Amino acid sequence: TVLRVWEQGGITGNLDVKLPKGSEFISAIPVTLRGEQSGEPVKISNYKLNFNLPAYSPVSFILK
């Protein structure tokens, strides 16, 4: 599953994404728009993923 968000308001900040209860994802691997890994995996806990979202930028993850 790919999760992609794009900040369009010009505000950099931390973002919490709440995943559906019952989902079995335990980590999110940051990837480029082409699906190439671009950083270290981020832990998902309590169905929540927290990451920094830069202004006017996309952020993509492969959920595992």
N, CA, C and O atoms as CSV, one atom per row, in Angstrom:
chain,resi,resn,atom,element,x,y,z
A,1,THR,N,N,0.846,-1.176,0.000
A,1,THR,CA,C,0.000,0.000,0.000
A,1,THR,C,C,0.887,1.234,0.000
A,1,THR,O,O,1.835,1.320,0.782
A,2,VAL,N,N,0.587,2.184,-0.870
A,2,VAL,CA,C,1.331,3.443,-0.938
A,2,VAL,C,C,0.486,4.541,-0.318
A,2,VAL,O,O,-0.694,4.690,-0.636
A,3,LEU,N,N,1.105,5.311,0.573
A,3,LEU,CA,C,0.471,6.490,1.163
A,3,LEU,C,C,1.227,7.695,0.626
A,3,LEU,O,O,2.449,7.773,0.747
A,4,ARG,N,N,0.497,8.635,0.031
A,4,ARG,CA,C,1.135,9.828,-0.523
A,4,ARG,C,C,0.340,11.043,-0.080
A,4,ARG,O,O,-0.879,11.098,-0.243
A,5,VAL,N,N,1.052,12.023,0.487
A,5,VAL,CA,C,0.419,13.295,0.865
A,5,VAL,C,C,1.231,14.421,0.245
A,5,VAL,O,O,2.430,14.282,0.002
A,6,TRP,N,N,0.561,15.535,-0.006
A,6,TRP,CA,C,1.217,16.671,-0.649
A,6,TRP,C,C,0.754,17.933,0.063
A,6,TRP,O,O,-0.440,18.231,0.106
A,7,GLU,N,N,1.708,18.671,0.620
A,7,GLU,CA,C,1.391,19.898,1.340
A,7,GLU,C,C,1.192,21.018,0.323
A,7,GLU,O,O,2.069,21.279,-0.500
A,8,GLN,N,N,0.032,21.680,0.383
A,8,GLN,CA,C,-0.276,22.717,-0.600
A,8,GLN,C,C,-0.521,24.093,0.006
A,8,GLN,O,O,-0.786,25.052,-0.720
A,9,GLY,N,N,-0.435,24.199,1.328
A,9,GLY,CA,C,-0.708,25.481,1.973
A,9,GLY,C,C,0.525,26.312,2.265
A,9,GLY,O,O,0.406,27.448,2.724
A,10,GLY,N,N,1.710,25.770,2.008
A,10,GLY,CA,C,2.941,26.512,2.259
A,10,GLY,C,C,3.409,26.476,3.702
A,10,GLY,O,O,4.173,27.342,4.127
A,11,ILE,N,N,2.959,25.478,4.465
A,11,ILE,CA,C,3.315,25.401,5.883
A,11,ILE,C,C,4.042,24.088,6.165
A,11,ILE,O,O,3.484,23.011,5.953
A,12,THR,N,N,5.272,24.174,6.638
A,12,THR,CA,C,6.042,23.000,7.038
A,12,THR,C,C,5.633,22.610,8.454
A,12,THR,O,O,5.407,23.476,9.299
A,13,GLY,N,N,5.540,21.316,8.711
A,13,GLY,CA,C,5.225,20.885,10.075
A,13,GLY,C,C,5.068,19.392,10.182
A,13,GLY,O,O,5.072,18.674,9.182
A,14,ASN,N,N,4.927,18.925,11.427
A,14,ASN,CA,C,4.697,17.504,11.676
A,14,ASN,C,C,3.257,17.156,11.371
A,14,ASN,O,O,2.343,17.947,11.608
A,15,LEU,N,N,3.071,15.967,10.842
A,15,LEU,CA,C,1.744,15.494,10.473
A,15,LEU,C,C,1.522,14.121,11.096
A,15,LEU,O,O,2.388,13.250,11.018
A,16,ASP,N,N,0.368,13.935,11.708
A,16,ASP,CA,C,-0.052,12.625,12.209
A,16,ASP,C,C,-1.095,12.074,11.256
A,16,ASP,O,O,-2.098,12.731,10.979
A,17,VAL,N,N,-0.859,10.867,10.754
A,17,VAL,CA,C,-1.827,10.188,9.904
A,17,VAL,C,C,-2.362,9.007,10.705
A,17,VAL,O,O,-1.597,8.131,11.110
A,18,LYS,N,N,-3.669,8.981,10.933
A,18,LYS,CA,C,-4.289,7.878,11.650
A,18,LYS,C,C,-4.763,6.842,10.640
A,18,LYS,O,O,-5.545,7.143,9.738
A,19,LEU,N,N,-4.279,5.624,10.805
A,19,LEU,CA,C,-4.664,4.524,9.929
A,19,LEU,C,C,-5.873,3.807,10.516
A,19,LEU,O,O,-6.112,3.902,11.719
A,20,PRO,N,N,-6.636,3.095,9.701
A,20,PRO,CA,C,-7.832,2.410,10.196
A,20,PRO,C,C,-7.480,1.373,11.261
A,20,PRO,O,O,-6.490,0.652,11.138
A,21,LYS,N,N,-8.301,1.309,12.301
A,21,LYS,CA,C,-8.116,0.276,13.324
A,21,LYS,C,C,-8.234,-1.081,12.661
A,21,LYS,O,O,-9.074,-1.296,11.788
A,22,GLY,N,N,-7.382,-1.986,13.091
A,22,GLY,CA,C,-7.365,-3.309,12.492
A,22,GLY,C,C,-6.354,-3.442,11.374
A,22,GLY,O,O,-6.071,-4.555,10.929
A,23,SER,N,N,-5.797,-2.319,10.905
A,23,SER,CA,C,-4.760,-2.423,9.874
A,23,SER,C,C,-3.519,-3.047,10.507
A,23,SER,O,O,-3.254,-2.849,11.693
A,24,GLU,N,N,-2.776,-3.782,9.729
A,24,GLU,CA,C,-1.648,-4.539,10.254
A,24,GLU,C,C,-0.297,-3.916,9.912
A,24,GLU,O,O,0.730,-4.587,10.014
A,25,PHE,N,N,-0.278,-2.651,9.509
A,25,PHE,CA,C,0.966,-1.992,9.145
A,25,PHE,C,C,1.796,-1.703,10.391
A,25,PHE,O,O,1.266,-1.239,11.401
A,26,ILE,N,N,3.112,-1.981,10.319
A,26,ILE,CA,C,3.994,-1.721,11.458
A,26,ILE,C,C,5.089,-0.718,11.124
A,26,ILE,O,O,5.732,-0.178,12.024
A,27,SER,N,N,5.308,-0.461,9.824
A,27,SER,CA,C,6.313,0.523,9.438
A,27,SER,C,C,5.945,1.161,8.104
A,27,SER,O,O,5.171,0.619,7.316
A,28,ALA,N,N,6.533,2.337,7.884
A,28,ALA,CA,C,6.324,3.080,6.645
A,28,ALA,C,C,7.694,3.413,6.077
A,28,ALA,O,O,8.505,4.060,6.740
A,29,ILE,N,N,7.952,2.974,4.856
A,29,ILE,CA,C,9.243,3.206,4.216
A,29,ILE,C,C,9.107,4.423,3.301
A,29,ILE,O,O,8.319,4.394,2.356
A,30,PRO,N,N,9.874,5.507,3.572
A,30,PRO,CA,C,9.794,6.674,2.700
A,30,PRO,C,C,10.340,6.355,1.311
A,30,PRO,O,O,11.389,5.726,1.172
A,31,VAL,N,N,9.619,6.793,0.293
A,31,VAL,CA,C,10.022,6.556,-1.083
A,31,VAL,C,C,9.850,7.827,-1.907
A,31,VAL,O,O,9.123,8.741,-1.517
A,32,THR,N,N,10.526,7.871,-3.045
A,32,THR,CA,C,10.366,8.973,-3.990
A,32,THR,C,C,9.058,8.761,-4.761
A,32,THR,O,O,8.379,7.749,-4.588
A,33,LEU,N,N,8.723,9.721,-5.603
A,33,LEU,CA,C,7.521,9.572,-6.430
A,33,LEU,C,C,7.633,8.383,-7.376
A,33,LEU,O,O,6.618,7.892,-7.871
A,34,ARG,N,N,8.845,7.917,-7.633
A,34,ARG,CA,C,9.063,6.743,-8.490
A,34,ARG,C,C,9.097,5.445,-7.705
A,34,ARG,O,O,9.260,4.373,-8.289
A,35,GLY,N,N,8.944,5.524,-6.376
A,35,GLY,CA,C,8.909,4.325,-5.560
A,35,GLY,C,C,10.259,3.836,-5.079
A,35,GLY,O,O,10.367,2.715,-4.581
A,36,GLU,N,N,11.308,4.665,-5.221
A,36,GLU,CA,C,12.643,4.300,-4.765
A,36,GLU,C,C,12.816,4.745,-3.315
A,36,GLU,O,O,12.464,5.870,-2.960
A,37,GLN,N,N,13.358,3.860,-2.478
A,37,GLN,CA,C,13.515,4.174,-1.065
A,37,GLN,C,C,14.360,5.425,-0.891
A,37,GLN,O,O,15.398,5.584,-1.533
A,38,SER,N,N,13.891,6.326,0.002
A,38,SER,CA,C,14.578,7.609,0.179
A,38,SER,C,C,14.949,7.902,1.627
A,38,SER,O,O,15.375,9.014,1.940
A,39,GLY,N,N,14.796,6.930,2.510
A,39,GLY,CA,C,15.135,7.163,3.910
A,39,GLY,C,C,14.891,5.919,4.738
A,39,GLY,O,O,14.544,4.860,4.216
A,40,GLU,N,N,15.077,6.068,6.028
A,40,GLU,CA,C,14.892,4.957,6.957
A,40,GLU,C,C,13.409,4.774,7.282
A,40,GLU,O,O,12.652,5.744,7.312
A,41,PRO,N,N,12.999,3.526,7.526
A,41,PRO,CA,C,11.599,3.266,7.868
A,41,PRO,C,C,11.160,4.017,9.124
A,41,PRO,O,O,11.952,4.250,10.037
A,42,VAL,N,N,9.894,4.385,9.145
A,42,VAL,CA,C,9.277,5.070,10.275
A,42,VAL,C,C,8.327,4.080,10.939
A,42,VAL,O,O,7.541,3.420,10.259
A,43,LYS,N,N,8.396,3.975,12.248
A,43,LYS,CA,C,7.551,3.038,12.988
A,43,LYS,C,C,6.110,3.554,13.051
A,43,LYS,O,O,5.867,4.742,13.260
A,44,ILE,N,N,5.181,2.644,12.868
A,44,ILE,CA,C,3.763,2.941,13.032
A,44,ILE,C,C,3.343,2.331,14.362
A,44,ILE,O,O,3.526,1.133,14.582
A,45,SER,N,N,2.781,3.145,15.250
A,45,SER,CA,C,2.318,2.612,16.533
A,45,SER,C,C,0.933,3.172,16.844
A,45,SER,O,O,0.637,4.336,16.573
A,46,ASN,N,N,0.103,2.320,17.414
A,46,ASN,CA,C,-1.282,2.703,17.729
A,46,ASN,C,C,-2.009,3.245,16.497
A,46,ASN,O,O,-2.788,4.194,16.588
A,47,TYR,N,N,-1.738,2.623,15.344
A,47,TYR,CA,C,-2.373,2.993,14.077
A,47,TYR,C,C,-2.069,4.436,13.675
A,47,TYR,O,O,-2.863,5.066,12.976
A,48,LYS,N,N,-0.919,4.962,14.116
A,48,LYS,CA,C,-0.573,6.346,13.815
A,48,LYS,C,C,0.838,6.432,13.241
A,48,LYS,O,O,1.767,5.781,13.719
A,49,LEU,N,N,0.967,7.250,12.207
A,49,LEU,CA,C,2.238,7.525,11.549
A,49,LEU,C,C,2.496,9.021,11.681
A,49,LEU,O,O,1.642,9.831,11.320
A,50,ASN,N,N,3.681,9.399,12.203
A,50,ASN,CA,C,4.032,10.798,12.385
A,50,ASN,C,C,5.287,11.095,11.570
A,50,ASN,O,O,6.266,10.352,11.631
A,51,PHE,N,N,5.251,12.190,10.803
A,51,PHE,CA,C,6.404,12.580,9.987
A,51,PHE,C,C,6.353,14.073,9.706
A,51,PHE,O,O,5.318,14.716,9.884
A,52,ASN,N,N,7.483,14.616,9.263
A,52,ASN,CA,C,7.574,16.029,8.894
A,52,ASN,C,C,7.148,16.188,7.442
A,52,ASN,O,O,7.599,15.448,6.567
A,53,LEU,N,N,6.289,17.146,7.198
A,53,LEU,CA,C,5.796,17.421,5.848
A,53,LEU,C,C,6.282,18.809,5.432
A,53,LEU,O,O,5.780,19.813,5.937
A,54,PRO,N,N,7.265,18.879,4.507
A,54,PRO,CA,C,7.784,20.182,4.065
A,54,PRO,C,C,6.763,20.964,3.228
A,54,PRO,O,O,5.900,20.383,2.570
A,55,ALA,N,N,6.882,22.276,3.272
A,55,ALA,CA,C,5.978,23.140,2.516
A,55,ALA,C,C,6.042,22.830,1.025
A,55,ALA,O,O,7.118,22.643,0.457
A,56,TYR,N,N,4.870,22.780,0.409
A,56,TYR,CA,C,4.713,22.571,-1.037
A,56,TYR,C,C,5.383,21.302,-1.556
A,56,TYR,O,O,5.801,21.261,-2.713
A,57,SER,N,N,5.493,20.289,-0.742
A,57,SER,CA,C,6.211,19.074,-1.143
A,57,SER,C,C,5.362,17.819,-0.973
A,57,SER,O,O,4.478,17.764,-0.117
A,58,PRO,N,N,5.643,16.808,-1.803
A,58,PRO,CA,C,5.006,15.507,-1.609
A,58,PRO,C,C,5.843,14.653,-0.657
A,58,PRO,O,O,7.063,14.801,-0.586
A,59,VAL,N,N,5.186,13.775,0.060
A,59,VAL,CA,C,5.849,12.759,0.867
A,59,VAL,C,C,5.132,11.443,0.590
A,59,VAL,O,O,3.904,11.375,0.655
A,60,SER,N,N,5.890,10.410,0.285
A,60,SER,CA,C,5.306,9.109,-0.042
A,60,SER,C,C,5.917,8.018,0.831
A,60,SER,O,O,7.102,8.055,1.160
A,61,PHE,N,N,5.089,7.054,1.194
A,61,PHE,CA,C,5.524,5.918,1.995
A,61,PHE,C,C,4.943,4.635,1.413
A,61,PHE,O,O,3.839,4.628,0.867
A,62,ILE,N,N,5.699,3.558,1.539
A,62,ILE,CA,C,5.149,2.221,1.310
A,62,ILE,C,C,4.888,1.667,2.702
A,62,ILE,O,O,5.797,1.559,3.525
A,63,LEU,N,N,3.628,1.317,2.951
A,63,LEU,CA,C,3.246,0.795,4.267
A,63,LEU,C,C,3.459,-0.707,4.287
A,63,LEU,O,O,3.017,-1.419,3.386
A,64,LYS,N,N,4.144,-1.185,5.329
A,64,LYS,CA,C,4.423,-2.617,5.486
A,64,LYS,C,C,3.864,-3.107,6.794
A,64,LYS,O,O,3.992,-4.287,7.117
